[in-house]
Amino acid sequence: MNYPRTPNCPKDLFEFKAIIEDVELTCFLEYSPAEKGSTDSYGAPYEPDFEESMTLNNAYIMDTDVDVAHMLLQSLVDHIEVSALEKFNER
């Protein structure tokens, strides 16, 4: 079957190559920087802190336009997001 090529990475997303179960994936992820939550006048937390993170938007089978992100197990999504964040921070 002839599939169109993987789309270009959209602006503001991070491209990450992953291999899951011998399948090469081109992943597009959204980066969220860490945020310090606010506190009240007594210093008690009013809003929670958020750690920096990556969110998987797309996972294309290499050199195709077949997006399988919605079919991946959550454990695989978590692995891709953590690995992509490590790679992002190496830049």
C-alpha positions, 0 to 999 in steps of 0.5 A: 500500500502506498501511503503519503509521507509523514506530515511536517512537524507543526510549529510549536510542537517537538518532533521525536523519533521512537521505536516501539515493538520494532515499529519506528514512529515519528511523534509530535509532542507539545511541551509544557514548562513547569509552573509554580502555583500561587499561594495565599497570604499565609503561604499555604498553597492555593494552586498546585505546582506543575512539573514540566511535561510533554504531551503526545499529540501524534505518533505516525508510523515512519514514512507514512501518514498513519497516526497510531497515537490513539491506539497506543497503551498508556504505558507506551505513551508515558514512555514516549513522553518521558523520553521526549522530555529528556531529549528536549532538555538535552538541547 
